[in-house]
Amino acid sequence: MIGLVVFGAALLYLLISIVVVLWAIRYARGNGKSAKSWGRGAAFVMYSLVLWDWLQTVATQEFYCAKDSGFTKH
């Protein structure tokens, strides 16, 4: 049951993200700005709201696995 709630929340966030990106593109076109840049910027902001720490977590995990895993090169 909790999976349905999480799935619904993810779908809702995806819908909100699409609306925000489309709004940014429409705003950019209406004001003579680059629609691609504004759309990409809006998509990046929406992505960063949820997954802002993912890249840092992966980099840190790979660093510590390489540093402290106990394997040595001969």
CHARMM-style PDB file with segment names, atoms N, HN, CA, C and O in Angstrom:
ATOM      1  N   MET     1       0.822  -1.196   0.000  1.00  0.00      PROA
ATOM      2  CA  MET     1       0.000   0.000   0.000  1.00  0.00      PROA
ATOM      3  C   MET     1       0.864   1.257   0.000  1.00  0.00      PROA
ATOM      4  O   MET     1       0.556   2.226  -0.694  1.00  0.00      PROA
ATOM      5  N   ILE     2       1.954   1.241   0.783  1.00  0.00      PROA
ATOM      6  HN  ILE     2       2.204   0.454   1.347  1.00  0.00      PROA
ATOM      7  CA  ILE     2       2.817   2.424   0.819  1.00  0.00      PROA
ATOM      8  C   ILE     2       3.463   2.665  -0.538  1.00  0.00      PROA
ATOM      9  O   ILE     2       3.767   3.802  -0.900  1.00  0.00      PROA
ATOM     10  N   GLY     3       3.674   1.568  -1.297  1.00  0.00      PROA
ATOM     11  HN  GLY     3       3.428   0.645  -1.003  1.00  0.00      PROA
ATOM     12  CA  GLY     3       4.243   1.702  -2.631  1.00  0.00      PROA
ATOM     13  C   GLY     3       3.344   2.509  -3.550  1.00  0.00      PROA
ATOM     14  O   GLY     3       3.829   3.280  -4.379  1.00  0.00      PROA
ATOM     15  N   LEU     4       2.039   2.336  -3.407  1.00  0.00      PROA
ATOM     16  HN  LEU     4       1.645   1.710  -2.733  1.00  0.00      PROA
ATOM     17  CA  LEU     4       1.102   3.114  -4.217  1.00  0.00      PROA
ATOM     18  C   LEU     4       1.173   4.600  -3.883  1.00  0.00      PROA
ATOM     19  O   LEU     4       1.064   5.448  -4.768  1.00  0.00      PROA
ATOM     20  N   VAL     5       1.353   4.905  -2.620  1.00  0.00      PROA
ATOM     21  HN  VAL     5       1.442   4.216  -1.901  1.00  0.00      PROA
ATOM     22  CA  VAL     5       1.467   6.305  -2.196  1.00  0.00      PROA
ATOM     23  C   VAL     5       2.742   6.925  -2.770  1.00  0.00      PROA
ATOM     24  O   VAL     5       2.720   8.041  -3.290  1.00  0.00      PROA
ATOM     25  N   VAL     6       3.849   6.193  -2.669  1.00  0.00      PROA
ATOM     26  HN  VAL     6       3.867   5.287  -2.246  1.00  0.00      PROA
ATOM     27  CA  VAL     6       5.122   6.689  -3.207  1.00  0.00      PROA
ATOM     28  C   VAL     6       5.026   6.842  -4.720  1.00  0.00      PROA
ATOM     29  O   VAL     6       5.472   7.849  -5.271  1.00  0.00      PROA
ATOM     30  N   PHE     7       4.451   5.856  -5.391  1.00  0.00      PROA
ATOM     31  HN  PHE     7       4.089   5.038  -4.943  1.00  0.00      PROA
ATOM     32  CA  PHE     7       4.289   5.921  -6.843  1.00  0.00      PROA
ATOM     33  C   PHE     7       3.413   7.106  -7.239  1.00  0.00      PROA
ATOM     34  O   PHE     7       3.718   7.803  -8.206  1.00  0.00      PROA
ATOM     35  N   GLY     8       2.335   7.338  -6.505  1.00  0.00      PROA
ATOM     36  HN  GLY     8       2.087   6.771  -5.719  1.00  0.00      PROA
ATOM     37  CA  GLY     8       1.464   8.483  -6.774  1.00  0.00      PROA
ATOM     38  C   GLY     8       2.178   9.811  -6.563  1.00  0.00      PROA
ATOM     39  O   GLY     8       2.005  10.748  -7.342  1.00  0.00      PROA
ATOM     40  N   ALA     9       2.979   9.885  -5.509  1.00  0.00      PROA
ATOM     41  HN  ALA     9       3.119   9.123  -4.877  1.00  0.00      PROA
ATOM     42  CA  ALA     9       3.730  11.112  -5.249  1.00  0.00      PROA
ATOM     43  C   ALA     9       4.756  11.364  -6.351  1.00  0.00      PROA
ATOM     44  O   ALA     9       4.951  12.506  -6.768  1.00  0.00      PROA
ATOM     45  N   ALA    10       5.417  10.297  -6.825  1.00  0.00      PROA
ATOM     46  HN  ALA    10       5.258   9.370  -6.486  1.00  0.00      PROA
ATOM     47  CA  ALA    10       6.390  10.443  -7.909  1.00  0.00      PROA
ATOM     48  C   ALA    10       5.704  10.905  -9.190  1.00  0.00      PROA
ATOM     49  O   ALA    10       6.235  11.756  -9.904  1.00  0.00      PROA
ATOM     50  N   LEU    11       4.546  10.359  -9.484  1.00  0.00      PROA
ATOM     51  HN  LEU    11       4.115   9.667  -8.904  1.00  0.00      PROA
ATOM     52  CA  LEU    11       3.806  10.792 -10.674  1.00  0.00      PROA
ATOM     53  C   LEU    11       3.345  12.243 -10.552  1.00  0.00      PROA
ATOM     54  O   LEU    11       3.389  12.999 -11.523  1.00  0.00      PROA
ATOM     55  N   LEU    12       2.907  12.624  -9.367  1.00  0.00      PROA
ATOM     56  HN  LEU    12       2.871  12.010  -8.578  1.00  0.00      PROA
ATOM     57  CA  LEU    12       2.501  14.011  -9.143  1.00  0.00      PROA
ATOM     58  C   LEU    12       3.681  14.962  -9.322  1.00  0.00      PROA
ATOM     59  O   LEU    12       3.540  16.023  -9.931  1.00  0.00      PROA
ATOM     60  N   TYR    13       4.843  14.584  -8.793  1.00  0.00      PROA
ATOM     61  HN  TYR    13       4.957  13.722  -8.299  1.00  0.00      PROA
ATOM     62  CA  TYR    13       6.027  15.428  -8.945  1.00  0.00      PROA
ATOM     63  C   TYR    13       6.440  15.512 -10.410  1.00  0.00      PROA
ATOM     64  O   TYR    13       6.857  16.575 -10.870  1.00  0.00      PROA
ATOM     65  N   LEU    14       6.331  14.406 -11.153  1.00  0.00      PROA
ATOM     66  HN  LEU    14       5.992  13.542 -10.780  1.00  0.00      PROA
ATOM     67  CA  LEU    14       6.638  14.425 -12.575  1.00  0.00      PROA
ATOM     68  C   LEU    14       5.696  15.359 -13.319  1.00  0.00      PROA
ATOM     69  O   LEU    14       6.134  16.119 -14.182  1.00  0.00      PROA
ATOM     70  N   LEU    15       4.430  15.311 -13.001  1.00  0.00      PROA
ATOM     71  HN  LEU    15       4.074  14.693 -12.300  1.00  0.00      PROA
ATOM     72  CA  LEU    15       3.452  16.197 -13.634  1.00  0.00      PROA
ATOM     73  C   LEU    15       3.757  17.657 -13.324  1.00  0.00      PROA
ATOM     74  O   LEU    15       3.714  18.502 -14.219  1.00  0.00      PROA
ATOM     75  N   ILE    16       4.060  17.958 -12.081  1.00  0.00      PROA
ATOM     76  HN  ILE    16       4.094  17.272 -11.354  1.00  0.00      PROA
ATOM     77  CA  ILE    16       4.414  19.332 -11.703  1.00  0.00      PROA
ATOM     78  C   ILE    16       5.680  19.778 -12.428  1.00  0.00      PROA
ATOM     79  O   ILE    16       5.766  20.923 -12.871  1.00  0.00      PROA
ATOM     80  N   SER    17       6.645  18.901 -12.551  1.00  0.00      PROA
ATOM     81  HN  SER    17       6.575  17.971 -12.191  1.00  0.00      PROA
ATOM     82  CA  SER    17       7.894  19.229 -13.247  1.00  0.00      PROA
ATOM     83  C   SER    17       7.638  19.556 -14.713  1.00  0.00      PROA
ATOM     84  O   SER    17       8.188  20.522 -15.243  1.00  0.00      PROA
ATOM     85  N   ILE    18       6.809  18.757 -15.363  1.00  0.00      PROA
ATOM     86  HN  ILE    18       6.362  17.973 -14.932  1.00  0.00      PROA
ATOM     87  CA  ILE    18       6.479  19.008 -16.768  1.00  0.00      PROA
ATOM     88  C   ILE    18       5.792  20.353 -16.926  1.00  0.00      PROA
ATOM     89  O   ILE    18       6.096  21.105 -17.852  1.00  0.00      PROA
ATOM     90  N   VAL    19       4.868  20.658 -16.027  1.00  0.00      PROA
ATOM     91  HN  VAL    19       4.621  20.047 -15.275  1.00  0.00      PROA
ATOM     92  CA  VAL    19       4.160  21.939 -16.088  1.00  0.00      PROA
ATOM     93  C   VAL    19       5.138  23.101 -15.894  1.00  0.00      PROA
ATOM     94  O   VAL    19       5.049  24.107 -16.598  1.00  0.00      PROA
ATOM     95  N   VAL    20       6.062  22.971 -14.950  1.00  0.00      PROA
ATOM     96  HN  VAL    20       6.133  22.154 -14.378  1.00  0.00      PROA
ATOM     97  CA  VAL    20       7.038  24.042 -14.700  1.00  0.00      PROA
ATOM     98  C   VAL    20       7.946  24.251 -15.910  1.00  0.00      PROA
ATOM     99  O   VAL    20       8.222  25.391 -16.284  1.00  0.00      PROA
ATOM    100  N   VAL    21       8.409  23.175 -16.521  1.00  0.00      PROA
ATOM    101  HN  VAL    21       8.184  22.248 -16.217  1.00  0.00      PROA
ATOM    102  CA  VAL    21       9.282  23.287 -17.692  1.00  0.00      PROA
ATOM    103  C   VAL    21       8.526  23.919 -18.853  1.00  0.00      PROA
ATOM    104  O   VAL    21       9.061  24.794 -19.533  1.00  0.00      PROA
ATOM    105  N   LEU    22       7.285  23.486 -19.091  1.00  0.00      PROA
ATOM    106  HN  LEU    22       6.850  22.774 -18.539  1.00  0.00      PROA
ATOM    107  CA  LEU    22       6.498  24.078 -20.175  1.00  0.00      PROA
ATOM    108  C   LEU    22       6.213  25.556 -19.921  1.00  0.00      PROA
ATOM    109  O   LEU    22       6.227  26.364 -20.850  1.00  0.00      PROA
ATOM    110  N   TRP    23       5.956  25.908 -18.663  1.00  0.00      PROA
ATOM    111  HN  TRP    23       5.944  25.252 -17.908  1.00  0.00      PROA
ATOM    112  CA  TRP    23       5.742  27.313 -18.329  1.00  0.00      PROA
ATOM    113  C   TRP    23       7.009  28.133 -18.593  1.00  0.00      PROA
ATOM    114  O   TRP    23       6.930  29.242 -19.120  1.00  0.00      PROA
ATOM    115  N   ALA    24       8.169  27.595 -18.230  1.00  0.00      PROA
ATOM    116  HN  ALA    24       8.233  26.693 -17.802  1.00  0.00      PROA
ATOM    117  CA  ALA    24       9.434  28.307 -18.448  1.00  0.00      PROA
ATOM    118  C   ALA    24       9.687  28.499 -19.939  1.00  0.00      PROA
ATOM    119  O   ALA    24      10.156  29.559 -20.353  1.00  0.00      PROA
ATOM    120  N   ILE    25       9.385  27.496 -20.744  1.00  0.00      PROA
ATOM    121  HN  ILE    25       9.004  26.635 -20.408  1.00  0.00      PROA
ATOM    122  CA  ILE    25       9.566  27.619 -22.192  1.00  0.00      PROA
ATOM    123  C   ILE    25       8.620  28.673 -22.761  1.00  0.00      PROA
ATOM    124  O   ILE    25       9.024  29.497 -23.582  1.00  0.00      PROA
ATOM    125  N   ARG    26       7.378  28.646 -22.331  1.00  0.00      PROA
ATOM    126  HN  ARG    26       7.050  27.977 -21.664  1.00  0.00      PROA
ATOM    127  CA  ARG    26       6.404  29.637 -22.812  1.00  0.00      PROA
ATOM    128  C   ARG    26       6.803  31.051 -22.376  1.00  0.00      PROA
ATOM    129  O   ARG    26       6.674  32.003 -23.145  1.00  0.00      PROA
ATOM    130  N   TYR    27       7.282  31.178 -21.154  1.00  0.00      PROA
ATOM    131  HN  TYR    27       7.387  30.404 -20.529  1.00  0.00      PROA
ATOM    132  CA  TYR    27       7.737  32.483 -20.665  1.00  0.00      PROA
ATOM    133  C   TYR    27       8.913  32.992 -21.491  1.00  0.00      PROA
ATOM    134  O   TYR    27       8.962  34.167 -21.856  1.00  0.00      PROA
ATOM    135  N   ALA    28       9.856  32.107 -21.784  1.00  0.00      PROA
ATOM    136  HN  ALA    28       9.816  31.153 -21.488  1.00  0.00      PROA
ATOM    137  CA  ALA    28      11.038  32.508 -22.551  1.00  0.00      PROA
ATOM    138  C   ALA    28      10.656  32.936 -23.966  1.00  0.00      PROA
ATOM    139  O   ALA    28      11.153  33.944 -24.467  1.00  0.00      PROA
ATOM    140  N   ARG    29       9.790  32.185 -24.599  1.00  0.00      PROA
ATOM    141  HN  ARG    29       9.386  31.366 -24.193  1.00  0.00      PROA
ATOM    142  CA  ARG    29       9.363  32.539 -25.957  1.00  0.00      PROA
ATOM    143  C   ARG    29       8.621  33.859 -25.976  1.00  0.00      PROA
ATOM    144  O   ARG    29       8.769  34.646 -26.911  1.00  0.00      PROA
ATOM    145  N   GLY    30       7.828  34.103 -24.954  1.00  0.00      PROA
ATOM    146  HN  GLY    30       7.708  33.464 -24.194  1.00  0.00      PROA
ATOM    147  CA  GLY    30       7.061  35.350 -24.883  1.00  0.00      PROA
ATOM    148  C   GLY    30       7.925  36.575 -24.631  1.00  0.00      PROA
ATOM    149  O   GLY    30       7.520  37.689 -24.963  1.00  0.00      PROA
ATOM    150  N   ASN    31       9.102  36.394 -24.052  1.00  0.00      PROA
ATOM    151  HN  ASN    31       9.430  35.489 -23.782  1.00  0.00      PROA
ATOM    152  CA  ASN    31       9.971  37.524 -23.728  1.00  0.00      PROA
ATOM    153  C   ASN    31      11.232  37.565 -24.579  1.00  0.00      PROA
ATOM    154  O   ASN    31      12.171  38.292 -24.254  1.00  0.00      PROA
ATOM    155  N   GLY    32      11.268  36.797 -25.662  1.00  0.00      PROA
ATOM    156  HN  GLY    32      10.506  36.206 -25.926  1.00  0.00      PROA
ATOM    157  CA  GLY    32      12.402  36.843 -26.585  1.00  0.00      PROA
ATOM    158  C   GLY    32      13.684  36.244 -26.031  1.00  0.00      PROA
ATOM    159  O   GLY    32      14.780  36.642 -26.426  1.00  0.00      PROA
ATOM    160  N   LYS    33      13.554  35.305 -25.135  1.00  0.00      PROA
ATOM    161  HN  LYS    33      12.664  34.982 -24.814  1.00  0.00      PROA
ATOM    162  CA  LYS    33      14.731  34.646 -24.559  1.00  0.00      PROA
ATOM    163  C   LYS    33      14.862  33.246 -25.154  1.00  0.00      PROA
ATOM    164  O   LYS    33      13.970  32.785 -25.866  1.00  0.00      PROA
ATOM    165  N   SER    34      15.958  32.579 -24.864  1.00  0.00      PROA
ATOM    166  HN  SER    34      16.682  32.953 -24.285  1.00  0.00      PROA
ATOM    167  CA  SER    34      16.202  31.244 -25.388  1.00  0.00      PROA
ATOM    168  C   SER    34      15.311  30.226 -24.674  1.00  0.00      PROA
ATOM    169  O   SER    34      15.440  30.009 -23.469  1.00  0.00      PROA
ATOM    170  N   ALA    35      14.415  29.612 -25.428  1.00  0.00      PROA
ATOM    171  HN  ALA    35      14.310  29.789 -26.407  1.00  0.00      PROA
ATOM    172  CA  ALA    35      13.499  28.636 -24.850  1.00  0.00      PROA
ATOM    173  C   ALA    35      14.245  27.385 -24.387  1.00  0.00      PROA
ATOM    174  O   ALA    35      13.897  26.796 -23.364  1.00  0.00      PROA
ATOM    175  N   LYS    36      15.272  26.981 -25.141  1.00  0.00      PROA
ATOM    176  HN  LYS    36      15.555  27.459 -25.972  1.00  0.00      PROA
ATOM    177  CA  LYS    36      16.044  25.804 -24.738  1.00  0.00      PROA
ATOM    178  C   LYS    36      16.753  26.029 -23.405  1.00  0.00      PROA
ATOM    179  O   LYS    36      16.727  25.168 -22.526  1.00  0.00      PROA
ATOM    180  N   SER    37      17.378  27.179 -23.265  1.00  0.00      PROA
ATOM    181  HN  SER    37      17.399  27.879 -23.979  1.00  0.00      PROA
ATOM    182  CA  SER    37      18.106  27.468 -22.025  1.00  0.00      PROA
ATOM    183  C   SER    37      17.158  27.543 -20.829  1.00  0.00      PROA
ATOM    184  O   SER    37      17.452  26.998 -19.765  1.00  0.00      PROA
ATOM    185  N   TRP    38      16.045  28.206 -21.001  1.00  0.00      PROA
ATOM    186  HN  TRP    38      15.806  28.649 -21.865  1.00  0.00      PROA
ATOM    187  CA  TRP    38      15.091  28.323 -19.903  1.00  0.00      PROA
ATOM    188  C   TRP    38      14.466  26.979 -19.569  1.00  0.00      PROA
ATOM    189  O   TRP    38      14.253  26.675 -18.396  1.00  0.00      PROA
ATOM    190  N   GLY    39      14.167  26.169 -20.578  1.00  0.00      PROA
ATOM    191  HN  GLY    39      14.340  26.417 -21.532  1.00  0.00      PROA
ATOM    192  CA  GLY    39      13.611  24.845 -20.337  1.00  0.00      PROA
ATOM    193  C   GLY    39      14.598  23.938 -19.623  1.00  0.00      PROA
ATOM    194  O   GLY    39      14.235  23.224 -18.688  1.00  0.00      PROA
ATOM    195  N   ARG    40      15.849  23.969 -20.068  1.00  0.00      PROA
ATOM    196  HN  ARG    40      16.144  24.548 -20.827  1.00  0.00      PROA
ATOM    197  CA  ARG    40      16.876  23.158 -19.414  1.00  0.00      PROA
ATOM    198  C   ARG    40      17.120  23.634 -17.986  1.00  0.00      PROA
ATOM    199  O   ARG    40      17.300  22.821 -17.079  1.00  0.00      PROA
ATOM    200  N   GLY    41      17.126  24.940 -17.789  1.00  0.00      PROA
ATOM    201  HN  GLY    41      16.980  25.600 -18.526  1.00  0.00      PROA
ATOM    202  CA  GLY    41      17.311  25.478 -16.444  1.00  0.00      PROA
ATOM    203  C   GLY    41      16.188  25.058 -15.513  1.00  0.00      PROA
ATOM    204  O   GLY    41      16.434  24.672 -14.371  1.00  0.00      PROA
ATOM    205  N   ALA    42      14.955  25.133 -16.000  1.00  0.00      PROA
ATOM    206  HN  ALA    42      14.755  25.447 -16.929  1.00  0.00      PROA
ATOM    207  CA  ALA    42      13.812  24.723 -15.175  1.00  0.00      PROA
ATOM    208  C   ALA    42      13.878  23.224 -14.875  1.00  0.00      PROA
ATOM    209  O   ALA    42      13.589  22.802 -13.755  1.00  0.00      PROA
ATOM    210  N   ALA    43      14.255  22.425 -15.866  1.00  0.00      PROA
ATOM    211  HN  ALA    43      14.490  22.768 -16.775  1.00  0.00      PROA
ATOM    212  CA  ALA    43      14.376  20.982 -15.649  1.00  0.00      PROA
ATOM    213  C   ALA    43      15.473  20.683 -14.630  1.00  0.00      PROA
ATOM    214  O   ALA    43      15.311  19.808 -13.780  1.00  0.00      PROA
ATOM    215  N   PHE    44      16.589  21.409 -14.714  1.00  0.00      PROA
ATOM    216  HN  PHE    44      16.721  22.120 -15.405  1.00  0.00      PROA
ATOM    217  CA  PHE    44      17.673  21.203 -13.760  1.00  0.00      PROA
ATOM    218  C   PHE    44      17.239  21.574 -12.336  1.00  0.00      PROA
ATOM    219  O   PHE    44      17.571  20.869 -11.383  1.00  0.00      PROA
ATOM    220  N   VAL    45      16.512  22.657 -12.197  1.00  0.00      PROA
ATOM    221  HN  VAL    45      16.243  23.229 -12.971  1.00  0.00      PROA
ATOM    222  CA  VAL    45      16.039  23.071 -10.869  1.00  0.00      PROA
ATOM    223  C   VAL    45      15.072  22.031 -10.300  1.00  0.00      PROA
ATOM    224  O   VAL    45      15.162  21.682  -9.123  1.00  0.00      PROA
ATOM    225  N   MET    46      14.149  21.536 -11.126  1.00  0.00      PROA
ATOM    226  HN  MET    46      14.075  21.820 -12.082  1.00  0.00      PROA
ATOM    227  CA  MET    46      13.200  20.530 -10.645  1.00  0.00      PROA
ATOM    228  C   MET    46      13.918  19.229 -10.282  1.00  0.00      PROA
ATOM    229  O   MET    46      13.555  18.573  -9.305  1.00  0.00      PROA
ATOM    230  N   TYR    47      14.924  18.856 -11.057  1.00  0.00      PROA
ATOM    231  HN  TYR    47      15.219  19.388 -11.851  1.00  0.00      PROA
ATOM    232  CA  TYR    47      15.729  17.669 -10.755  1.00  0.00      PROA
ATOM    233  C   TYR    47      16.492  17.875  -9.448  1.00  0.00      PROA
ATOM    234  O   TYR    47      16.563  16.972  -8.614  1.00  0.00      PROA
ATOM    235  N   SER    48      17.056  19.059  -9.278  1.00  0.00      PROA
ATOM    236  HN  SER    48      16.998  19.792  -9.956  1.00  0.00      PROA
ATOM    237  CA  SER    48      17.888  19.329  -8.110  1.00  0.00      PROA
ATOM    238  C   SER    48      17.097  19.388  -6.808  1.00  0.00      PROA
ATOM    239  O   SER    48      17.651  19.126  -5.740  1.00  0.00      PROA
ATOM    240  N   LEU    49      15.825  19.723  -6.879  1.00  0.00      PROA
ATOM    241  HN  LEU    49      15.376  19.935  -7.746  1.00  0.00      PROA
ATOM    242  CA  LEU    49      15.015  19.773  -5.668  1.00  0.00      PROA
ATOM    243  C   LEU    49      14.938  18.418  -4.984  1.00  0.00      PROA
ATOM    244  O   LEU    49      14.904  18.341  -3.756  1.00  0.00      PROA
ATOM    245  N   VAL    50      14.910  17.351  -5.769  1.00  0.00      PROA
ATOM    246  HN  VAL    50      14.938  17.413  -6.766  1.00  0.00      PROA
ATOM    247  CA  VAL    50      14.759  16.016  -5.203  1.00  0.00      PROA
ATOM    248  C   VAL    50      16.099  15.298  -5.087  1.00  0.00      PROA
ATOM    249  O   VAL    50      16.360  14.633  -4.085  1.00  0.00      PROA
ATOM    250  N   LEU    51      16.937  15.425  -6.085  1.00  0.00      PROA
ATOM    251  HN  LEU    51      16.725  15.965  -6.900  1.00  0.00      PROA
ATOM    252  CA  LEU    51      18.155  14.628  -6.153  1.00  0.00      PROA
ATOM    253  C   LEU    51      19.421  15.467  -5.997  1.00  0.00      PROA
ATOM    254  O   LEU    51      20.432  15.163  -6.632  1.00  0.00      PROA
ATOM    255  N   TRP    52      19.396  16.496  -5.183  1.00  0.00      PROA
ATOM    256  HN  TRP    52      18.575  16.743  -4.667  1.00  0.00      PROA
ATOM    257  CA  TRP    52      20.526  17.407  -5.060  1.00  0.00      PROA
ATOM    258  C   TRP    52      21.760  16.732  -4.483  1.00  0.00      PROA
ATOM    259  O   TRP    52      22.880  17.163  -4.758  1.00  0.00      PROA
ATOM    260  N   ASP    53      21.583  15.700  -3.702  1.00  0.00      PROA
ATOM    261  HN  ASP    53      20.674  15.349  -3.478  1.00  0.00      PROA
ATOM    262  CA  ASP    53      22.732  15.074  -3.052  1.00  0.00      PROA
ATOM    263  C   ASP    53      23.184  13.775  -3.706  1.00  0.00      PROA
ATOM    264  O   ASP    53      24.119  13.143  -3.214  1.00  0.00      PROA
ATOM    265  N   TRP    54      22.549  13.358  -4.797  1.00  0.00      PROA
ATOM    266  HN  TRP    54      21.789  13.871  -5.196  1.00  0.00      PROA
ATOM    267  CA  TRP    54      22.870  12.066  -5.398  1.00  0.00      PROA
ATOM    268  C   TRP    54      24.303  12.025  -5.940  1.00  0.00      PROA
ATOM    269  O   TRP    54      25.027  11.068  -5.667  1.00  0.00      PROA
ATOM    270  N   LEU    55      24.724  13.026  -6.690  1.00  0.00      PROA
ATOM    271  HN  LEU    55      24.136  13.804  -6.911  1.00  0.00      PROA
ATOM    272  CA  LEU    55      26.075  13.019  -7.258  1.00  0.00      PROA
ATOM    273  C   LEU    55      27.144  13.039  -6.171  1.00  0.00      PROA
ATOM    274  O   LEU    55      28.141  12.323  -6.275  1.00  0.00      PROA
ATOM    275  N   GLN    56      26.955  13.838  -5.144  1.00  0.00      PROA
ATOM    276  HN  GLN    56      26.145  14.419  -5.059  1.00  0.00      PROA
ATOM    277  CA  GLN    56      27.917  13.883  -4.050  1.00  0.00      PROA
ATOM    278  C   GLN    56      27.967  12.545  -3.309  1.00  0.00      PROA
ATOM    279  O   GLN    56      29.041  12.112  -2.891  1.00  0.00      PROA
ATOM    280  N   THR    57      26.833  11.897  -3.146  1.00  0.00      PROA
ATOM    281  HN  THR    57      25.961  12.249  -3.485  1.00  0.00      PROA
ATOM    282  CA  THR    57      26.794  10.618  -2.456  1.00  0.00      PROA
ATOM    283  C   THR    57      27.537   9.548  -3.245  1.00  0.00      PROA
ATOM    284  O   THR    57      28.295   8.768  -2.670  1.00  0.00      PROA
ATOM    285  N   VAL    58      27.326   9.506  -4.544  1.00  0.00      PROA
ATOM    286  HN  VAL    58      26.710  10.140  -5.011  1.00  0.00      PROA
ATOM    287  CA  VAL    58      28.008   8.514  -5.384  1.00  0.00      PROA
ATOM    288  C   VAL    58      29.511   8.756  -5.384  1.00  0.00      PROA
ATOM    289  O   VAL    58      30.294   7.814  -5.256  1.00  0.00      PROA
ATOM    290  N   ALA    59      29.920  10.021  -5.527  1.00  0.00      PROA
ATOM    291  HN  ALA    59      29.284  10.786  -5.630  1.00  0.00      PROA
ATOM    292  CA  ALA    59      31.349  10.335  -5.536  1.00  0.00      PROA
ATOM    293  C   ALA    59      32.001   9.968  -4.207  1.00  0.00      PROA
ATOM    294  O   ALA    59      33.094   9.402  -4.188  1.00  0.00      PROA
ATOM    295  N   THR    60      31.343  10.285  -3.105  1.00  0.00      PROA
ATOM    296  HN  THR    60      30.455  10.744  -3.121  1.00  0.00      PROA
ATOM    297  CA  THR    60      31.886   9.971  -1.789  1.00  0.00      PROA
ATOM    298  C   THR    60      31.962   8.466  -1.563  1.00  0.00      PROA
ATOM    299  O   THR    60      32.953   7.969  -1.027  1.00  0.00      PROA
ATOM    300  N   GLN    61      30.936   7.747  -1.962  1.00  0.00      PROA
ATOM    301  HN  GLN    61      30.131   8.151  -2.397  1.00  0.00      PROA
ATOM    302  CA  GLN    61      30.926   6.299  -1.790  1.00  0.00      PROA
ATOM    303  C   GLN    61      32.039   5.647  -2.608  1.00  0.00      PROA
ATOM    304  O   GLN    61      32.721   4.749  -2.115  1.00  0.00      PROA
ATOM    305  N   GLU    62      32.227   6.085  -3.841  1.00  0.00      PROA
ATOM    306  HN  GLU    62      31.672   6.814  -4.242  1.00  0.00      PROA
ATOM    307  CA  GLU    62      33.296   5.519  -4.664  1.00  0.00      PROA
ATOM    308  C   GLU    62      34.671   5.845  -4.084  1.00  0.00      PROA
ATOM    309  O   GLU    62      35.571   5.006  -4.124  1.00  0.00      PROA
ATOM    310  N   PHE    63      34.842   7.043  -3.549  1.00  0.00      PROA
ATOM    311  HN  PHE    63      34.111   7.725  -3.516  1.00  0.00      PROA
ATOM    312  CA  PHE    63      36.113   7.427  -2.945  1.00  0.00      PROA
ATOM    313  C   PHE    63      36.429   6.535  -1.754  1.00  0.00      PROA
ATOM    314  O   PHE    63      37.524   5.982  -1.663  1.00  0.00      PROA
ATOM    315  N   TYR    64      35.465   6.393  -0.834  1.00  0.00      PROA
ATOM    316  HN  TYR    64      34.574   6.842  -0.908  1.00  0.00      PROA
ATOM    317  CA  TYR    64      35.723   5.599   0.362  1.00  0.00      PROA
ATOM    318  C   TYR    64      35.828   4.101   0.054  1.00  0.00      PROA
ATOM    319  O   TYR    64      36.560   3.388   0.741  1.00  0.00      PROA
ATOM    320  N   CYS    65      35.125   3.621  -0.946  1.00  0.00      PROA
ATOM    321  HN  CYS    65      34.530   4.200  -1.504  1.00  0.00      PROA
ATOM    322  CA  CYS    65      35.294   2.211  -1.327  1.00  0.00      PROA
ATOM    323  C   CYS    65      36.693   1.974  -1.881  1.00  0.00      PROA
ATOM    324  O   CYS    65      37.305   0.945  -1.593  1.00  0.00      PROA
ATOM    325  N   ALA    66      37.203   2.907  -2.666  1.00  0.00      PROA
ATOM    326  HN  ALA    66      36.706   3.742  -2.900  1.00  0.00      PROA
ATOM    327  CA  ALA    66      38.544   2.751  -3.209  1.00  0.00      PROA
ATOM    328  C   ALA    66      39.606   2.934  -2.117  1.00  0.00      PROA
ATOM    329  O   ALA    66      40.636   2.259  -2.133  1.00  0.00      PROA
ATOM    330  N   LYS    67      39.354   3.847  -1.170  1.00  0.00      PROA
ATOM    331  HN  LYS    67      38.518   4.395  -1.157  1.00  0.00      PROA
ATOM    332  CA  LYS    67      40.349   4.172  -0.143  1.00  0.00      PROA
ATOM    333  C   LYS    67      40.361   3.153   0.999  1.00  0.00      PROA
ATOM    334  O   LYS    67      41.437   2.768   1.457  1.00  0.00      PROA
ATOM    335  N   ASP    68      39.224   2.721   1.456  1.00  0.00      PROA
ATOM    336  HN  ASP    68      38.350   3.034   1.084  1.00  0.00      PROA
ATOM    337  CA  ASP    68      39.134   1.938   2.685  1.00  0.00      PROA
ATOM    338  C   ASP    68      38.638   0.499   2.486  1.00  0.00      PROA
ATOM    339  O   ASP    68      38.238  -0.144   3.456  1.00  0.00      PROA
ATOM    340  N   SER    69      38.655  -0.005   1.280  1.00  0.00      PROA
ATOM    341  HN  SER    69      38.980   0.518   0.492  1.00  0.00      PROA
ATOM    342  CA  SER    69      38.081  -1.332   1.058  1.00  0.00      PROA
ATOM    343  C   SER    69      39.005  -2.459   1.502  1.00  0.00      PROA
ATOM    344  O   SER    69      38.552  -3.593   1.664  1.00  0.00      PROA
ATOM    345  N   GLY    70      40.288  -2.174   1.702  1.00  0.00      PROA
ATOM    346  HN  GLY    70      40.656  -1.253   1.570  1.00  0.00      PROA
ATOM    347  CA  GLY    70      41.191  -3.191   2.171  1.00  0.00      PROA
ATOM    348  C   GLY    70      41.978  -3.885   1.055  1.00  0.00      PROA
ATOM    349  O   GLY    70      42.867  -4.692   1.328  1.00  0.00      PROA
ATOM    350  N   PHE    71      41.657  -3.576  -0.174  1.00  0.00      PROA
ATOM    351  HN  PHE    71      40.936  -2.921  -0.396  1.00  0.00      PROA
ATOM    352  CA  PHE    71      42.418  -4.157  -1.284  1.00  0.00      PROA
ATOM    353  C   PHE    71      43.658  -3.326  -1.524  1.00  0.00      PROA
ATOM    354  O   PHE    71      43.624  -2.100  -1.421  1.00  0.00      PROA
ATOM    355  N   THR    72      44.746  -3.990  -1.843  1.00  0.00      PROA
ATOM    356  HN  THR    72      44.773  -4.986  -1.927  1.00  0.00      PROA
ATOM    357  CA  THR    72      45.996  -3.275  -2.142  1.00  0.00      PROA
ATOM    358  C   THR    72      46.532  -3.755  -3.483  1.00  0.00      PROA
ATOM    359  O   THR    72      46.298  -4.891  -3.895  1.00  0.00      PROA
ATOM    360  N   LYS    73      47.243  -2.878  -4.142  1.00  0.00      PROA
ATOM    361  HN  LYS    73      47.433  -1.955  -3.808  1.00  0.00      PROA
ATOM    362  CA  LYS    73      47.873  -3.236  -5.408  1.00  0.00      PROA
ATOM    363  C   LYS    73      49.299  -3.715  -5.132  1.00  0.00      PROA
ATOM    364  O   LYS    73      50.015  -3.111  -4.332  1.00  0.00      PROA
ATOM    365  N   HSD    74      49.701  -4.777  -5.780  1.00  0.00      PROA
ATOM    366  HN  HSD    74      49.120  -5.266  -6.430  1.00  0.00      PROA
ATOM    367  CA  HSD    74      51.072  -5.276  -5.640  1.00  0.00      PROA
ATOM    368  C   HSD    74      51.809  -5.105  -6.928  1.00  0.00      PROA
ATOM    369  OT1 HSD    74      52.982  -5.465  -7.020  1.00  0.00      PROA
TER     370      HSD     74
END
